[in-house]
Amino acid sequence: MLNIFEVNETNKMIEKENLDVRTITLGISLLDCIDADLKICNEKIYNKITTVAKDLVKTGKEIEKDFGIPIVNKRISVTPIALVGGAACKTSDDFVTLAKTLDRAATDVGVNLIGGYSALVSKGMTHADELLIRSIPKALAETERVCSSVNLGSTRTGINMDGVRLMGEIIKETAELTKDRESVSCMKLVVFCNAPDDNPFMAGAFHGVTEADAIINVGVSGPGVVKTALEKVRGENFEVLCETIKKTAFKVTRVGQLVAQEASKRLQVPFGIVDLSLAPTPAVGDSVADILCEIGLEYAGAPGTTAALALLNDQVKKGGVMASSYVGGLSGAFIPVSEDQGMIDAVAAGALTLEKLEAMTCVCSVGLDMLAVPGDTKATTISGIIADEMAIGMVNQKTTAVRIIPVIGKGVGEKVEFGGLFGYAPIMPVNPYSCDAFIGRGGRIPAPIHSFKN
């Protein structure tokens, strides 16, 4: 049983090592909001969110105060809106009205982000799916808190290459619509292979159709805690290294478990999962890249980086699953370039390239995340980058994702400032050679042979 004494053990981690609960995310099903009348559908969505989530922010603040645990974000995820709005929305602009309703509801309950402006198209697109996807640029440009995600592939179904081609165009259009603000809307848009139904982290959170009417999911984070623990065993062998990471991950996850259970009890909403991910911030000492350096690399991206990241991910999961009854979401190490000062430094030094980040995707939670590229990068090139990531996820039976930002008007050698937790990023070079004919084929890449398990 969890108790306050376990939290007291983590006081030093909280005060000096950047330990925090990154997010409490309340998942809300909107399936009962489906209506053929667009106005009524919007009203149902607003009323459902503001009723179920009315105490979320207040409860999070009370838990912070009672236990002394920083809870950085309080967020909401909802049923993929392509499913909810399919009956009412006849145009892309109709879907934009739903995005604005989500934004208004999120603002009124006080959460910083709401996820679920999403479509699941790993095998094919319905008319509603395509309308929502085509509405994404306008929806994100005209809202502040709405996050969007599209699942383009899975191990069971293969990769929807029509969707991949379309999303390359949508990402470019999204960048163009906010070019006066460093193409910021792209930060709220992510594409997935094997997207999980219970991910509490943005921009990819949505409330899966297999989930309960409402659920509490918690994401913990403590890169600084892990790095500090490894400093004490510098030079030791891999067995000692692995044991240290496991023990640290156990303690971090216990904090998340406690917060999740408290939030569940106080809100009277079932506890879903704890996501074990190591999510960095631009703050000094809160970097996954710094952990890799502590393991023995001069920079993230040096030879050995993929092996070091694989070790870190595996030990975090082994320690975490012993600490919580329900582990889910993404659970591993995030490697967002702009949100991790160590990653930024590695890119600036020339140690970390897009191709190396792609290789690291094979063993980490997400992959090409918060990656800034030149604004003149072609839509087909972005689609090709997405296809590569989807293939890694499909073949390796894991979640992979791309959150790429073509910063309109900027090129290699410049940097872009996003601010806050999003940090800043150097513009990274992209392979200049064409994949136009490949992306132009259309259709679907079949599922791999090992997906057939019935």
N, C-alpha and C positions, 0 to 999 in steps of 0.2 A: 504493500500500500504506500502511496506517495504521501509525504508529509512535509511540513515546513522546514524540518532539519535538513532535508536533502537540498532545499533551496538555499539555505544558509551556507551550505558547502560551496555554492557557486557565487557567493558574493564577490569574491576577488575577480572571478571571470567577468562578472557584469561591470564592475567598477573600473577595471584596468585592461581588460582584454576584449572589449567590444562584443561580449555575448549579448544576444537579444533574441526575443521571439520576433521574427521578421514580420509575420502577419497572422492574424486570426481572420480566416475567410469563412463567411457564412454562405453556404450553398443553398439556393432557393429554387425549387421546381416551379416553372411557369406553365406547365402543361395544362393546368386548369384555367389558364388565362386565354387559351385559344378561342378565337371568335371570328366569324366571317365579317363582322363590322369592325373596321379599323379603329374608329373612335372608341368603341367599347373595349376592344383588345388593349389599346393604350391605357384606358382607365383601369382595367383589371391588373395590368402589369404594375402600374404605379401603386395601386392600393395594396397589392400583394407584397411588394418589396417594402413599402413604408410601414406595413403592419408587422411583418415577420422580423424586420431588421431595426425596429424603432429603438431598441435598447442595446444594440451591438456596441456602439462606440462608448456609451456610458459604462457598460459592463467591462469592456476592455480597460478603460481607465481605472475602474475600481480594482481590477485584478492587479494592474501595475502598482497601484498604491498599497494594496494589502500585502503583496509578496515582494515588492521591490524589483520586479522584473520588467525591463523595458519591452513594451509591445509597440513596435515601430508603426505598423499599419493595421487598420481595420478595414476589411474589404468584403465585397460581395461577388459571388459568381452565380450565374443563372443558366437555365436550360438554353442550349444553342438557339439563338433567335430565328435562324432559318426554319426551325421546326415550329416555333411558336407563332411566327408571323405568316406562315405559308398560306393559311386560309384567307387572311385579310389583305395581304400586300399584293397588289397587282403591278406595281412599278418599283424601281429602286428607290424613288423618293418616298414611297410608302414606308419602306424599311427605315429610311432615315428618320421618320417620325418616331419609330420605336427606339432608335438610338437616343434621340432627344429625351424621350420619356425615361429611359434608363439613367441618363445623365441627371435629369431633374430629381429622380428618386434618390440617386446616390448622394447628390448635394444635400437634399433635405434630411437624410438620416446621418450625414456627416462622414461617410467613408471617403477615402481618397481615390479609390479606383473601383470600377465594377467590370467584371469580365463575363463573356458569354455572347458578345456580338459575333457569333460564330456559325460556321457551317462544317459539316462532316461529309467530305466528298471523296473518300479514299478509293471508291470504286466507280462512282459516277455522280453526276449533278442533277438534282431536280430543278425545275424551273425556279422554285423559291430559293434554292441554294445559289443559283447563278445571279438572281436578282440581288440577294444580300451581298454576295461577293462584289458585284459591280457597284454597290452602294457604299462600300467601305471607305473609299477616299473622302467622299463628302461627309459621311457619318463621323469620321474621326476628325475632320477639319472643323466641324461645327459643334463638337462636344469637347468637354474638358476631361472627363473621368472615365469614358467608355474605352474598353480594351477589346480588341478583335483577334480572333484566331481562326485558322482554317486547317483542318486535318486532310492532308493530300495523299496519304498512303498508309498502308499497314502490312504487317507480315502475312496476314490472312488474305488480303485482297490485292496486293501489289501497289503500284503507284499510278495515280490518275494524272497522266501527262497533259491532258487537256486542262486540268486544274492547275498544274505546274506552270504551263504556258500563260494562263490567264493571270495567275498571281504575280508573275514577273511584271506584267503590264500594270496590275493594280498597285504594286509597290511603287513603281515609277510615278503613277498618277497621284498616289498619296503623298509622295515627296513633293511633287510639283504644287499641289494645293496649299502646302504650308512652307513653300520655299522662302518666304519672308521671315520664317521662324526656324531656320536651320533644318527644315524638313522634319519637324518634331513628331508629326503624327505617325511616322514609321516606327517610333519607339513603342507605340501601343498596338503594333500589328506583328503577329508571329505565325509562321506556318509549321505544321507538325507532320511527322510520321509516328504512328502508334501513340497518339495523344491520350493521356490518362484521363479518366472521368473525375478524378478527385484531387487534381492539382490545385493547391492554394495560392501559387505564385502567379503574378501577372507578368506578361500580358496574356498568358495562355490559359488562364483558369476558366473553366465552364462547369456547369452542374450536369453531370451525366444523367442520361435517362434511366439508368439502373439504380440511381441513388434515391434515398428517401425524400419526403416532401421538403425537408430542410435538414441541414447537416453542418456540423462545425469541423473544419479542417484547419490545422495549425502548421505553419512553416517555421522551423527553428534555424538559427544560423550562428556559427561561431568560428569562422576562419582564424581570428586572432587567438582564440583559446587553443586551437590545435597547434598553431605555430609556437605559442609560448610553451606548451607541453613538450614539443619536439626540441626546443632549445636546450632543455634539461637532459636530453639523451643524445646530444650532438656527437657524432663519431661512432655511436653504437651500431651493432649489426641490424639486419633487417627484421629479425625476430623481435628485438627490443622495440624497434621503430613501430612495427605493426601493433604490438601490444599497447604501446602508448596511445596510438591513434584510436584504437578500439575503446580503451578505458575512457578517454576524453569524450568520444562520441556518445558513449553511454550516459555520462553525466549531462551533456548538453541535451540529449533527447529526453531525459527524465524531466528537465525543466519544461520542455514542450508538452510532454504528457500531462504534467500537472496543470499547466495553463489550459490545455484542451479540456480536461475534465472539469475544471472550475468554470470555464465558459459554458460548457454543456449544461452543467447543473444550474447555473444562474440564469441562463437563457431558456432553459427547459427545451433544448434542442439536442438531438442525439450527437454523440461524438463520432466523427468519421475516422480521420487518420492524422498522424503526425508525419510531415514530410521532413526527412533528415538532411535536406540539402545544405551544403555550405555555400551560402549566398554572400558574396563580397559586397563592399561599398567602397566609394572613393576614399574613405577615411584611412589615414595611415595606420597600419597594424591590423587591417581587416581585409586581407587579400589572400585569395587562393594561390596566386602566383608566388607570393612570399612563402607559402608552405612548401611549394615545389623547390624553391631556392633553399629552404632550410633542410630539405631532404638531401640536397647536394648538387643543385644545378646553379650555374652562374646566372642564367636568366631562364624564365619560362620560354620554351621553344628550343632550348639547347638539346643536343642528343641525349636521350634518356627521359625526355619530358613525358612521352606517352606512357612509358612504364611507371614513372613516378605517380602520374595521375591515376593510372589503373590501381596501383597499390592504395593510394589515398581513398579512392571511391569505395573500394572493396572493404577496407577496414572501417570506414565510417558506417557502412551498411551493417557490417557484422556487429559492431558495437551498438548501433541504434536499434536493431531488431530485438536485442535482449532487454531494451529499456522501455519498449512500448508494445502494447498488445496489438495495435493496428498501425502498421507503417505503410505509406502509400505515396501518391503524388509522383514526383520525379525522383527524389531521394538520391543525392549524390553531390558532386561538386559542380557549381556553375562556373563558367569561364567567360563572362561578359567582358568585352574589351573595355568599354567606356566606364564600367562600374567598378573596376579593379585597378588600383594604382600600379600594382606590379605588372599587370598585363599591359597597361599603357606604356610603362617604362620599357618593357620587352619589345613592343612594337617600335618605339622610338629608337631603340638600340639596333634594330634590324634583326633581332633574334627570333621574332615571332611573325610568321606570315599567315596569309589566309590558308595556304595549303597545309601548314602545320596545325592550325586550328582545326581544320577538317579531319586530320589524322587523330587529334585528341578527342574528337567527337566519338570515336569508336568506344571510348571507355568512360565518358563523362555523361552528365545528365542531359545537357541540351545541345551545345555545339556552337554554331556560328551565331553568337548572341551579342547584340549591341555593337555591331560591326559597321563602321562608317566607311563608305567607298565613294569614289568620285561621282559627282552628280550626272556626268555624261555617260555613265555605265549603261549599256543597252539593256532593255527589258529581257531580251533573250539570254543575255549573259547572266542576269539575276536568276532567270528560270533554270539555267544550267547549274548554277551554284546550289539552288534549291534541290534539283534532281539528284545531285551527288549526295546531299545530306539525307534525302529521303531513302536513297539506296542503302546507305549505311544503317539506317534504322530498320528498314525492311529485312535485310539479310541477317542482321545481328539480333533481331527480335527485341529491340529496345526503342525507347523514345529518342528521337532526334528532332531538332528544330532549327529554324533560321529566323533571326530578327536582324535584318540588314537595312541600313539607312543610306540610300544614295543622296548625298547632301548637294542639292542643286546649287550650282555656282561655285563649288569648291573642288579642288583637285589634290592629288598626292603631294604631301609636304605641308599641307595646311592642317588645321585642327578645327574641331567643332565643339562648342560648349553647350551642353544640355542642361546643366544645373542640378542641384540636389542629389538624390540618390543615383540619378542617371549619369552624373559625372561629365567627363569630356573625352574626346577620342581623336587620335591622329587619323587622317584619311589614308586608308590602306590601298595599295595597288591591287588591281585585279588582272588576271591573265587576259591579255589583249586578243587572243585568238577566238575565232567565231565558233559558236555551236548552233547557229541559226537553223541549219538543215536538220539537226537532231531534234531540236525543240519543235520544229515545224511539222514533224511526222504526225503528231496527235495520237489519240488512243490511250492505251493503258499498258504499262509494263506488268507482266504477269507476276503473281506471287512466287516466291522461291519454292523449290521442291520440298524443303523441310517444313513448309507451312501446313502440309497435308497430314494431319494427325488424327483424323476421325477413324 
